[in-house]
């Protein structure tokens, strides 16, 4: 699903901490459920159909996928411990996994799919736990390139469904249904405004299905025969624990797509925070970690239950942005609605009965938006020559490997299963080049010491040496000294008992020169107050008796050209850019 990056249009009526009346929460939850239902149901249906799975397995995969999406949507809203974002984040089946899951079913059956999804989910927990350490590898350039490659791997599968019609009828029915679905969806998306634009895919699919029903290709009997309440008769397929060659050849692809899914979740969890509060707040990366962890729970359950993994859908972000209702209660209601729908086979059958050409047209629009999203992520990451090379080379390598055009006869057998997937090949290239740049760039100067103000003299000596080696004079040395002191004061000022709370805590300070600036990075244990938020508030509120704290923040804002404070469960990371001063 495409990520929302537009400016907030409506004022916040209910922020994340507030509780709207139940009828309002139910109405918004139902709207989001309708908007995402096609994606939730059709993605596993597409995967099973394209992979050659049975109808029984399709019913099972769809049923458990909807259940898991409901449970994890509730988990995202309520946040249990470190798991969950604490915001309205709709969970749905992931389109990024379509190609690799189809391959898993085709080569190893449903059992192989379950095992691969479950094992790869463990890497998502690792990402959530160590997100602060991976920020230099899972860069926006890497994520954007991989997202752009998703359509390259998925579109051939979707195009194969365009001509898929199960009944004898005129040869023009399939293209008529597909073209109508595509045209109506695009027209509504282009010309509608406000909430109506969100309904563009639903309207397009509905009209395409009506045309299919007129010509007899809408599977009406599937809806008629489905019960109103119950569970599928199909049983759990089980897991393949043999860990043979097929498993090892496909596992790297699943891990890489898991990284992509985590990147999508990170983007959505950042976006929902931006539209959920009346007053702008700095992004809380602890909530981002919680969102990724909840995504990992969903993927682990998807593997154990044997279905397609899930991810966050940006639809909920768009609805919050348009309606101004960001209350967590809406997320809880949304999850409950999905759970109820899972046990109503007739509702699920209405979606499963949609003709394949309509499904293909619908999915083509959504997958195409992923390509645009990937480009947008790359461009917004301060695109330069090096990042452009990484994105361009990785993308076209992925396209080449996907189409078997890059020396297929010279690729060893154990690598062919990995490189046959363009997204996997492109991701490996992007990550390799990013690591190369990280390893070969000028070394950052760094110092590690206890996180107390008593260590400030050592920090001053470190920064003076750094300034001297960079060719800067006394004026820059004094400015860096002041920045370090004010940053330390600002991070430590809320601790009432410094000797107790600082026991065994360490500070890692790194410094490097880049384009006429000094970039300082303070990495320490987490503080509950965000430095960016506190800087934004000074001057907007009257003094509250903490004038010394306000002075530190004002000085820091004056001395630095930019301050970024990322809070994680295991660390605070404050990155400060200081323009060079000519002595």
VEXDREN-2710 file (C-alpha; in Angstrom, 1 decimal):
% VEXDREN-2710
k/r/px/py/pz
1/UNK/0.0/0.0/0.0
2/UNK/1.2/3.5/-0.8
3/UNK/2.4/5.6/2.1
4/UNK/0.7/9.0/2.9
5/UNK/3.0/12.0/2.9
6/UNK/0.6/14.9/2.3
7/UNK/0.2/17.8/4.7
8/UNK/-2.5/17.4/7.3
9/UNK/-5.7/18.8/5.9
10/UNK/-8.2/18.7/8.8
11/UNK/-7.7/19.7/12.5
12/UNK/-7.5/16.9/15.0
13/UNK/-10.9/16.3/16.6
14/UNK/-9.7/13.4/18.8
15/UNK/-6.0/12.7/19.2
16/UNK/-4.6/9.3/20.0
17/UNK/-5.2/9.6/23.8
18/UNK/-8.8/10.6/23.6
19/UNK/-12.0/8.5/23.4
20/UNK/-14.7/9.4/20.9
21/UNK/-18.2/8.1/21.3
22/UNK/-18.7/4.4/20.2
23/UNK/-20.9/5.2/17.2
24/UNK/-18.2/7.4/15.7
25/UNK/-15.4/4.9/16.4
26/UNK/-17.5/2.1/14.9
27/UNK/-18.3/4.1/11.8
28/UNK/-14.7/5.0/11.1
29/UNK/-13.5/1.4/11.9
30/UNK/-16.1/0.0/9.5
31/UNK/-15.0/2.4/6.8
32/UNK/-11.4/1.4/7.1
33/UNK/-12.4/-2.3/7.2
34/UNK/-14.3/-1.9/3.9
35/UNK/-11.4/-0.1/2.3
36/UNK/-8.8/-2.7/3.2
37/UNK/-10.9/-5.8/2.9
38/UNK/-10.2/-6.4/-0.8
39/UNK/-6.4/-6.3/-0.2
40/UNK/-6.6/-8.5/2.9
41/UNK/-8.6/-11.2/1.2
42/UNK/-7.4/-11.0/-2.4
43/UNK/-3.7/-11.1/-1.7
44/UNK/-3.6/-14.7/-0.2
45/UNK/-6.2/-15.7/-2.9
46/UNK/-3.8/-14.5/-5.6
47/UNK/-0.8/-16.2/-4.1
48/UNK/-2.5/-19.6/-3.7
49/UNK/-4.1/-19.5/-7.1
50/UNK/-0.9/-18.5/-8.9
51/UNK/1.2/-21.0/-6.9
52/UNK/-1.1/-23.9/-7.9
53/UNK/-2.6/-24.4/-4.4
54/UNK/-6.0/-26.1/-3.8
55/UNK/-9.3/-24.4/-3.2
56/UNK/-9.4/-25.8/0.3
57/UNK/-6.0/-24.2/1.1
58/UNK/-7.2/-20.9/-0.4
59/UNK/-10.2/-20.9/1.9
60/UNK/-7.9/-21.7/4.9
61/UNK/-5.3/-19.1/3.9
62/UNK/-7.8/-16.3/3.6
63/UNK/-9.6/-17.2/6.8
64/UNK/-6.5/-17.2/9.0
65/UNK/-5.1/-14.1/7.2
66/UNK/-8.2/-12.1/8.2
67/UNK/-8.1/-13.4/11.8
68/UNK/-4.4/-12.5/12.2
69/UNK/-4.9/-9.0/10.6
70/UNK/-7.7/-8.4/13.1
71/UNK/-5.6/-9.5/16.1
72/UNK/-2.5/-7.5/15.1
73/UNK/-4.6/-4.4/14.3
74/UNK/-5.8/-4.5/17.9
75/UNK/-2.3/-5.1/19.1
76/UNK/-1.0/-2.1/17.2
77/UNK/-3.7/0.1/18.9
78/UNK/-3.4/-1.1/22.5
79/UNK/0.4/-1.7/22.6
80/UNK/1.4/-4.4/25.1
81/UNK/4.9/-3.8/26.5
82/UNK/7.3/-3.1/23.7
83/UNK/4.9/-4.6/21.1
84/UNK/2.5/-2.3/19.2
85/UNK/2.7/1.3/18.1
86/UNK/-0.2/2.7/20.2
87/UNK/-1.8/4.2/17.1
88/UNK/-4.5/3.3/14.5
89/UNK/-2.5/1.1/12.1
90/UNK/-4.6/-1.2/10.0
91/UNK/-2.9/-4.5/9.4
92/UNK/-3.4/-6.4/6.1
93/UNK/-1.8/-9.0/4.0
94/UNK/1.4/-7.8/2.3
95/UNK/1.6/-7.4/-1.5
96/UNK/5.4/-7.3/-1.2
97/UNK/5.4/-11.1/-0.5
98/UNK/3.2/-12.1/-3.5
99/UNK/6.0/-13.2/-5.8
100/UNK/8.2/-15.0/-3.2
101/UNK/5.2/-16.8/-1.6
102/UNK/4.0/-18.0/-5.0
103/UNK/7.4/-19.5/-5.6
104/UNK/7.4/-21.2/-2.2
105/UNK/4.0/-22.8/-2.9
106/UNK/4.9/-23.8/-6.4
107/UNK/8.2/-25.4/-5.3
108/UNK/7.5/-26.8/-1.9
109/UNK/3.7/-26.6/-1.2
110/UNK/1.8/-24.9/1.5
111/UNK/3.9/-26.5/4.2
112/UNK/7.1/-24.9/2.8
113/UNK/5.3/-21.5/2.7
114/UNK/4.4/-21.7/6.4
115/UNK/8.0/-22.7/7.5
116/UNK/9.6/-19.9/5.5
117/UNK/7.2/-17.2/6.7
118/UNK/7.7/-18.3/10.4
119/UNK/11.5/-18.4/10.2
120/UNK/11.7/-15.0/8.4
121/UNK/9.5/-13.4/11.0
122/UNK/12.2/-14.0/13.6
123/UNK/14.4/-11.5/11.6
124/UNK/11.6/-8.9/12.0
125/UNK/11.9/-9.2/15.8
126/UNK/15.6/-8.6/15.4
127/UNK/15.0/-5.6/13.3
128/UNK/12.6/-4.2/15.9
129/UNK/15.0/-4.8/18.7
130/UNK/18.1/-3.4/16.9
131/UNK/16.5/-0.7/14.8
132/UNK/18.9/1.9/16.1
133/UNK/21.9/-0.2/14.9
134/UNK/20.5/-0.8/11.4
135/UNK/19.7/2.8/10.5
136/UNK/22.9/3.1/8.4
137/UNK/22.2/-0.1/6.4
138/UNK/18.4/0.0/5.9
139/UNK/18.7/3.5/4.4
140/UNK/15.8/5.1/2.5
141/UNK/17.8/4.6/-0.7
142/UNK/18.0/0.8/-0.1
143/UNK/14.3/0.6/1.0
144/UNK/13.1/2.7/-2.0
145/UNK/15.1/0.6/-4.5
146/UNK/13.7/-2.6/-3.2
147/UNK/10.1/-1.3/-3.1
148/UNK/10.5/-0.2/-6.8
149/UNK/11.5/-3.8/-7.6
150/UNK/8.4/-5.3/-6.1
151/UNK/6.3/-4.5/-9.2
152/UNK/9.0/-6.0/-11.4
153/UNK/8.5/-9.3/-9.7
154/UNK/4.8/-9.2/-9.2
155/UNK/3.4/-7.8/-12.4
156/UNK/4.0/-10.9/-14.5
157/UNK/1.9/-12.8/-12.1
158/UNK/-0.9/-10.3/-12.2
159/UNK/-0.8/-10.1/-16.0
160/UNK/-1.3/-13.9/-16.1
161/UNK/-4.7/-13.4/-14.3
162/UNK/-6.0/-10.9/-16.9
163/UNK/-7.1/-13.7/-19.3
164/UNK/-8.2/-16.1/-16.5
165/UNK/-11.9/-16.8/-17.0
166/UNK/-13.4/-20.1/-15.7
167/UNK/-16.6/-20.2/-17.8
168/UNK/-17.2/-20.2/-21.5
169/UNK/-18.0/-16.7/-22.7
170/UNK/-17.0/-14.2/-25.3
171/UNK/-13.3/-13.5/-25.4
172/UNK/-13.9/-9.8/-24.9
173/UNK/-15.3/-10.2/-21.3
174/UNK/-12.0/-10.4/-19.6
175/UNK/-10.5/-7.3/-21.2
176/UNK/-13.8/-5.5/-20.7
177/UNK/-13.9/-6.2/-17.0
178/UNK/-10.2/-5.4/-16.5
179/UNK/-10.3/-2.1/-18.5
180/UNK/-13.5/-1.0/-16.8
181/UNK/-12.1/-1.6/-13.3
182/UNK/-8.9/0.2/-14.2
183/UNK/-10.6/3.2/-15.8
184/UNK/-13.2/3.7/-13.1
185/UNK/-10.7/3.5/-10.3
186/UNK/-8.3/6.0/-12.0
187/UNK/-11.2/8.4/-12.9
188/UNK/-12.5/8.4/-9.3
189/UNK/-8.9/8.8/-7.9
190/UNK/-8.2/11.7/-10.3
191/UNK/-11.5/13.6/-10.0
192/UNK/-13.0/12.8/-6.6
193/UNK/-12.1/14.8/-3.5
194/UNK/-12.0/14.2/0.2
195/UNK/-13.3/10.8/1.5
196/UNK/-14.6/9.7/-1.8
197/UNK/-11.1/9.4/-3.3
198/UNK/-10.4/6.7/-0.7
199/UNK/-13.2/4.6/-2.1
200/UNK/-11.7/4.6/-5.7
201/UNK/-10.5/1.0/-5.6
202/UNK/-13.8/-0.2/-4.0
203/UNK/-15.9/1.5/-6.6
204/UNK/-13.7/0.2/-9.5
205/UNK/-13.9/-3.4/-8.2
206/UNK/-17.6/-3.2/-7.6
207/UNK/-18.4/-1.9/-11.2
208/UNK/-16.0/-4.4/-12.7
209/UNK/-17.6/-7.2/-10.8
210/UNK/-21.1/-6.1/-11.8
211/UNK/-20.0/-6.4/-15.5
212/UNK/-18.5/-9.8/-14.7
213/UNK/-21.8/-10.8/-13.1
214/UNK/-23.8/-9.7/-16.2
215/UNK/-21.6/-12.0/-18.4
216/UNK/-21.6/-14.8/-15.9
217/UNK/-18.0/-14.8/-14.7
218/UNK/-18.7/-13.5/-11.2
219/UNK/-18.7/-16.7/-9.1
220/UNK/-22.2/-16.3/-7.7
221/UNK/-22.5/-19.9/-6.6
222/UNK/-19.5/-19.4/-4.3
223/UNK/-21.5/-16.7/-2.4
224/UNK/-24.7/-18.6/-2.4
225/UNK/-23.1/-21.8/-1.0
226/UNK/-21.1/-20.0/1.7
227/UNK/-22.5/-20.1/5.2
228/UNK/-23.3/-17.0/7.1
229/UNK/-21.2/-18.0/10.1
230/UNK/-18.5/-20.7/10.6
231/UNK/-15.0/-21.6/9.8
232/UNK/-13.5/-23.3/6.7
233/UNK/-13.7/-27.1/6.5
234/UNK/-10.1/-27.3/5.4
235/UNK/-7.6/-28.3/8.0
236/UNK/-4.2/-26.8/8.9
237/UNK/-1.7/-27.8/6.2
238/UNK/1.2/-28.2/8.6
239/UNK/4.9/-27.1/8.3
240/UNK/7.8/-28.6/6.4
241/UNK/10.6/-29.0/8.8
242/UNK/13.0/-31.0/6.6
243/UNK/15.0/-27.8/5.8
244/UNK/16.1/-29.1/2.4
245/UNK/17.5/-27.3/-0.6
246/UNK/14.3/-25.5/-1.5
247/UNK/14.1/-24.0/2.0
248/UNK/17.7/-22.7/1.9
249/UNK/17.3/-21.3/-1.7
250/UNK/14.2/-19.4/-0.8
251/UNK/15.1/-18.2/2.7
252/UNK/17.3/-15.2/1.6
253/UNK/14.4/-13.9/-0.5
254/UNK/12.0/-14.1/2.4
255/UNK/14.4/-12.4/4.7
256/UNK/14.9/-9.5/2.2
257/UNK/11.2/-9.1/1.7
258/UNK/10.8/-9.1/5.4
259/UNK/13.2/-6.2/5.5
260/UNK/11.0/-4.5/2.9
261/UNK/7.9/-5.2/5.0
262/UNK/9.6/-3.7/8.0
263/UNK/10.5/-0.6/6.0
264/UNK/6.9/-0.2/5.0
265/UNK/5.8/-0.5/8.6
266/UNK/8.4/2.0/9.7
267/UNK/7.1/4.5/7.1
268/UNK/3.5/4.0/8.2
269/UNK/4.3/4.3/11.9
270/UNK/6.1/7.5/11.2
271/UNK/3.2/8.9/9.1
272/UNK/0.5/8.0/11.6
273/UNK/2.4/9.8/14.4
274/UNK/2.5/13.0/12.2
275/UNK/-1.3/13.1/11.9
276/UNK/-2.4/11.9/15.3
277/UNK/-1.6/14.9/17.6
278/UNK/-2.9/18.5/17.7
279/UNK/0.6/19.8/18.5
280/UNK/3.4/18.6/16.2
281/UNK/5.7/16.1/18.0
282/UNK/9.0/14.6/17.2
283/UNK/8.8/11.0/16.0
284/UNK/8.9/8.5/18.8
285/UNK/11.0/5.6/17.5
286/UNK/10.0/3.5/20.4
287/UNK/6.5/3.5/18.9
288/UNK/8.1/2.7/15.5
289/UNK/9.9/-0.3/17.1
290/UNK/6.7/-1.4/18.6
291/UNK/4.9/-1.3/15.3
292/UNK/7.7/-3.4/13.7
293/UNK/7.5/-5.9/16.6
294/UNK/3.7/-6.2/16.2
295/UNK/4.2/-6.8/12.5
296/UNK/6.7/-9.5/13.5
297/UNK/4.0/-11.1/15.7
298/UNK/1.6/-11.1/12.8
299/UNK/4.2/-12.7/10.5
300/UNK/5.1/-15.4/13.0
301/UNK/1.4/-16.2/13.4
302/UNK/1.0/-16.2/9.6
303/UNK/3.8/-18.7/9.3
304/UNK/2.5/-21.0/12.0
305/UNK/-1.0/-20.8/10.6
306/UNK/0.3/-21.1/7.0
307/UNK/-0.8/-18.0/5.1
308/UNK/0.7/-14.8/3.6
309/UNK/2.5/-12.4/5.9
310/UNK/0.9/-9.1/6.8
311/UNK/2.0/-5.5/7.1
312/UNK/0.6/-2.1/7.9
313/UNK/-1.8/-0.4/5.4
314/UNK/-1.5/3.3/4.9
315/UNK/-5.3/3.5/4.4
316/UNK/-5.7/4.1/8.1
317/UNK/-3.2/7.0/7.9
318/UNK/-5.2/8.6/5.1
319/UNK/-8.5/8.2/7.0
320/UNK/-7.1/9.8/10.1
321/UNK/-5.7/12.6/8.1
322/UNK/-9.0/13.3/6.4
323/UNK/-11.3/12.9/9.4
324/UNK/-9.2/14.2/12.2
325/UNK/-10.0/11.2/14.4
326/UNK/-6.8/9.5/15.6
327/UNK/-8.2/7.8/18.8
328/UNK/-6.8/4.4/19.5
329/UNK/-10.4/3.2/20.1
330/UNK/-11.0/3.3/16.4
331/UNK/-8.1/0.8/15.9
332/UNK/-9.5/-1.6/18.4
333/UNK/-13.0/-1.4/16.8
334/UNK/-11.4/-2.0/13.4
335/UNK/-9.6/-5.1/14.6
336/UNK/-12.8/-6.5/16.1
337/UNK/-14.7/-5.9/12.8
338/UNK/-12.0/-7.9/11.0
339/UNK/-12.3/-10.7/13.5
340/UNK/-16.1/-10.9/13.1
341/UNK/-15.8/-10.8/9.3
342/UNK/-13.3/-13.8/9.4
343/UNK/-16.0/-16.0/10.9
344/UNK/-18.6/-14.9/8.3
345/UNK/-17.7/-17.0/5.2
346/UNK/-20.4/-15.3/3.1
347/UNK/-18.8/-11.9/3.4
348/UNK/-15.4/-13.4/2.5
349/UNK/-17.0/-15.2/-0.4
350/UNK/-18.3/-12.0/-1.9
351/UNK/-14.7/-10.9/-2.3
352/UNK/-13.3/-14.3/-3.4
353/UNK/-16.0/-14.5/-6.1
354/UNK/-14.6/-11.4/-7.9
355/UNK/-13.4/-12.4/-11.4
356/UNK/-9.7/-12.8/-11.9
357/UNK/-9.4/-10.0/-14.5
358/UNK/-11.0/-7.5/-12.0
359/UNK/-8.6/-8.7/-9.3
360/UNK/-5.6/-8.3/-11.7
361/UNK/-6.7/-4.7/-12.6
362/UNK/-7.2/-3.8/-8.9
363/UNK/-3.9/-5.2/-7.8
364/UNK/-2.1/-3.6/-10.7
365/UNK/-3.0/-0.2/-9.4
366/UNK/-1.9/-0.9/-5.9
367/UNK/1.4/-2.5/-7.0
368/UNK/2.1/0.4/-9.4
369/UNK/1.7/2.8/-6.5
370/UNK/4.5/0.9/-4.7
371/UNK/6.8/1.8/-7.6
372/UNK/6.0/5.5/-7.2
373/UNK/6.4/5.2/-3.4
374/UNK/9.9/3.7/-3.9
375/UNK/10.9/6.6/-6.2
376/UNK/9.5/9.1/-3.7
377/UNK/11.5/7.6/-0.8
378/UNK/14.7/7.8/-2.8
379/UNK/14.2/11.4/-4.0
380/UNK/13.3/12.6/-0.5
381/UNK/16.5/11.1/1.0
382/UNK/18.6/14.0/-0.2
383/UNK/19.4/12.2/-3.5
384/UNK/23.0/12.7/-4.5
385/UNK/25.5/11.1/-7.0
386/UNK/26.3/8.1/-4.8
387/UNK/22.7/7.4/-3.8
388/UNK/21.7/7.7/-7.4
389/UNK/24.2/5.1/-8.4
390/UNK/23.1/2.7/-5.7
391/UNK/19.4/3.1/-6.8
392/UNK/20.0/3.0/-10.5
393/UNK/22.5/0.1/-10.6
394/UNK/20.6/-2.0/-8.1
395/UNK/17.2/-1.5/-9.9
396/UNK/18.5/-2.6/-13.3
397/UNK/20.5/-5.5/-11.9
398/UNK/17.2/-6.6/-10.3
399/UNK/15.4/-6.3/-13.6
400/UNK/18.1/-8.2/-15.4
401/UNK/18.2/-11.1/-13.0
402/UNK/14.4/-11.3/-12.9
403/UNK/14.3/-11.8/-16.6
404/UNK/17.3/-14.2/-16.7
405/UNK/19.3/-11.8/-18.8
406/UNK/22.5/-11.6/-16.7
407/UNK/24.8/-14.6/-17.4
408/UNK/22.3/-17.3/-16.3
409/UNK/24.6/-20.1/-17.5
410/UNK/27.4/-18.9/-15.2
411/UNK/25.3/-18.7/-12.0
412/UNK/26.0/-21.6/-9.6
413/UNK/23.0/-23.7/-8.8
414/UNK/22.9/-22.8/-5.1
415/UNK/22.7/-19.1/-6.1
416/UNK/20.1/-19.4/-8.9
417/UNK/17.2/-19.8/-6.5
418/UNK/18.2/-16.5/-4.8
419/UNK/19.1/-14.4/-7.9
420/UNK/16.2/-15.6/-10.0
421/UNK/14.1/-13.1/-8.0
422/UNK/14.8/-9.6/-9.1
423/UNK/13.8/-8.0/-5.8
424/UNK/16.3/-10.2/-3.9
425/UNK/19.1/-9.6/-6.4
426/UNK/18.5/-5.9/-6.4
427/UNK/18.3/-5.7/-2.6
428/UNK/21.6/-7.6/-2.3
429/UNK/23.3/-5.2/-4.7
430/UNK/21.9/-2.1/-2.8
431/UNK/22.9/-3.4/0.6
432/UNK/26.3/-4.4/-0.6
433/UNK/27.0/-1.0/-2.1
434/UNK/25.7/0.8/1.0
435/UNK/27.9/-1.3/3.2
436/UNK/30.9/-0.5/1.0
437/UNK/30.3/3.2/1.3
438/UNK/29.9/2.9/5.1
439/UNK/33.1/0.9/5.5
440/UNK/35.2/3.0/3.1
441/UNK/34.1/6.5/4.1
442/UNK/36.5/8.5/6.4
443/UNK/36.4/7.1/9.8
444/UNK/34.3/8.9/12.4
445/UNK/36.3/10.0/15.5
446/UNK/34.6/8.5/18.6
447/UNK/34.9/8.3/22.3
448/UNK/33.0/6.2/24.8
449/UNK/32.7/7.2/28.5
450/UNK/30.3/7.2/31.4
451/UNK/27.2/9.3/30.8
452/UNK/27.7/12.0/33.5
453/UNK/28.6/15.7/33.4
454/UNK/31.8/14.9/35.2
455/UNK/33.2/13.6/31.9
456/UNK/32.7/16.9/30.2
457/UNK/36.5/17.8/30.3
458/UNK/37.3/14.6/28.3
459/UNK/34.6/15.5/25.8
460/UNK/36.1/19.0/25.4
461/UNK/39.5/17.5/24.7
462/UNK/38.0/15.1/22.2
463/UNK/36.2/17.8/20.3
464/UNK/39.2/20.2/20.4
465/UNK/41.3/17.5/18.8
466/UNK/38.6/16.8/16.2
467/UNK/38.3/20.5/15.3
468/UNK/42.1/20.9/15.0
469/UNK/42.4/17.9/12.8
470/UNK/39.6/19.2/10.6
471/UNK/41.5/22.5/10.1
472/UNK/39.1/24.6/12.2
473/UNK/40.3/27.3/14.7
474/UNK/39.5/28.4/18.2
475/UNK/36.1/29.8/17.3
476/UNK/34.8/26.4/16.1
477/UNK/36.4/24.7/19.1
478/UNK/34.4/26.9/21.5
479/UNK/31.2/26.4/19.5
480/UNK/31.6/22.6/19.6
481/UNK/32.3/22.8/23.4
482/UNK/29.2/24.7/24.0
483/UNK/27.0/22.4/21.8
484/UNK/28.3/19.3/23.7
485/UNK/27.7/20.9/27.1
486/UNK/24.2/22.1/26.3
487/UNK/23.3/18.7/24.8
488/UNK/24.5/16.8/27.9
489/UNK/22.6/19.2/30.1
490/UNK/19.5/18.8/28.1
491/UNK/19.6/15.0/28.1
492/UNK/20.4/14.7/31.8
493/UNK/18.2/17.5/33.2
494/UNK/15.2/15.4/34.0
495/UNK/17.1/12.9/36.1
496/UNK/16.5/13.6/39.8
497/UNK/19.2/11.4/41.1
498/UNK/22.1/11.4/38.6
499/UNK/24.4/9.1/40.5
500/UNK/21.7/6.4/40.7
501/UNK/20.2/6.7/37.3
502/UNK/23.5/7.0/35.5
503/UNK/25.0/3.9/37.1
504/UNK/26.7/1.8/34.4
505/UNK/25.2/4.0/31.6
506/UNK/27.6/4.9/28.8
507/UNK/27.8/7.6/26.2
508/UNK/29.2/7.1/22.7
509/UNK/30.1/10.4/21.0
510/UNK/31.1/10.4/17.4
511/UNK/32.2/13.3/15.2
512/UNK/32.9/13.7/11.5
513/UNK/33.3/16.5/9.0
514/UNK/31.0/16.8/6.0
515/UNK/30.5/19.6/3.6
516/UNK/31.7/22.4/5.9
517/UNK/29.8/21.1/8.9
518/UNK/30.6/19.1/12.0
519/UNK/28.2/16.3/12.6
520/UNK/28.1/15.1/16.2
521/UNK/26.2/12.1/17.3
522/UNK/25.4/11.4/21.0
523/UNK/24.3/7.9/21.7
524/UNK/23.1/7.2/25.3
525/UNK/20.4/5.4/27.2
526/UNK/16.8/6.5/26.6
527/UNK/15.3/9.6/28.3
528/UNK/11.5/9.9/28.5
529/UNK/11.5/13.5/27.1
530/UNK/12.3/14.2/23.5
531/UNK/14.8/17.0/22.9
532/UNK/13.2/18.2/19.7
533/UNK/9.8/18.5/21.3
534/UNK/11.3/20.5/24.2
535/UNK/13.1/22.8/21.8
536/UNK/9.9/23.4/19.8
537/UNK/8.0/24.4/23.0
538/UNK/10.4/27.1/24.2
539/UNK/9.1/30.5/23.4
540/UNK/5.5/29.2/23.0
541/UNK/4.7/28.7/26.7
542/UNK/5.3/30.8/29.8
543/UNK/8.2/29.9/32.1
544/UNK/7.2/27.0/34.3
545/UNK/10.0/27.4/36.9
546/UNK/12.6/25.6/34.9
547/UNK/14.4/28.6/33.4
548/UNK/17.8/26.9/33.5
549/UNK/16.5/24.1/31.3
550/UNK/15.0/26.6/28.8
551/UNK/18.3/28.5/28.6
552/UNK/20.1/25.2/27.7
553/UNK/17.7/24.5/24.9
554/UNK/17.8/28.1/23.6
555/UNK/21.5/28.0/23.4
556/UNK/21.5/24.6/21.7
557/UNK/19.0/25.9/19.1
558/UNK/21.2/29.0/18.5
559/UNK/24.5/27.1/18.2
560/UNK/23.3/24.2/16.0
561/UNK/22.1/24.3/12.4
562/UNK/19.9/21.2/13.0
563/UNK/19.1/18.8/15.9
564/UNK/17.6/15.4/15.4
565/UNK/16.6/13.3/18.4
566/UNK/15.6/9.7/17.7
567/UNK/14.4/7.7/20.8
568/UNK/14.6/4.0/20.8
569/UNK/13.9/1.4/23.5
570/UNK/17.6/0.8/24.0
571/UNK/19.1/4.2/23.2
572/UNK/18.8/7.9/22.6
573/UNK/20.5/9.1/19.4
574/UNK/20.9/12.9/19.1
575/UNK/22.5/14.0/15.8
576/UNK/23.6/17.7/15.7
577/UNK/24.9/19.5/12.7
578/UNK/27.1/22.6/13.4
579/UNK/28.1/25.0/10.7
580/UNK/31.9/25.6/10.6
581/UNK/33.0/28.9/12.1
582/UNK/36.0/30.7/10.4
583/UNK/38.3/32.0/13.1
END
